[in-house]
Amino acid sequence: NVTTANTNHTYGVDTVAPVASIAIDNVTSDNVINASESGQTIAVTGQVGNEVKAGDAITVNVGTETYQTTVNTDGKTWSVNVPGSVLAANGDVSASVTTRDTAGNVTTANTNHTYGVDTVAPIASIAIDNVTSDNVINASESGQTIAVTGKVDNDVNAGDAVTVKVGTETYQTTVNTDGKTRSVKVPGSVLAANGDLTATVTTRDTAGNV
């Protein structure tokens, strides 16, 4: 006796890899690592798109260093902490994301981002003029208001903060619009009660170095 049994089975075919994309944000607000930031931990962030999902693996490379993270729960963004010193030693960062569809097809997307590094502080100088024509406070001048003036130079800019100290008193002003001079009014009585004064100027470059 002979019996033959038959059956059919259908299956799906999916050989199309998912589509993935990844982008890297500016590493800082101005996309430049300054001296202060080089000593901090910087959150390197970015976006993903297309069929990338929350939890997908992301690899970030800066120079010879590699950092691992995953796509955030929103399925659109990612972030990984990188030492500012590592960023300062390089000038670009790369990132890749790997996603897998339900059929097991895998896609990896890559991107690169360049940024600037400026860890050199600006150069500043400040000088104080004679407090009077003869650099001596007399009885009459001790009852007046004296304009204590001076000059600034190098990388100092108009509007930079200047602090003048006479004894225990402190006076604030800024560099004049010419970017070269500054002036602050001091009671002659304060000058008469002392014999010296100090002045400091603080300047900041476009990268934020002070």
Helices and strands as residue ranges (DSSP letters): E 20-24, E 32-33, H 35-38, E 41-50, E 57-62, E 65-70, E 77-83, H 84-88, E 92-100, E 106-114, E 116-117, E 124-128, H 139-142, E 145-154, E 161-166, E 169-174, E 181-187, H 188-192, E 198-202
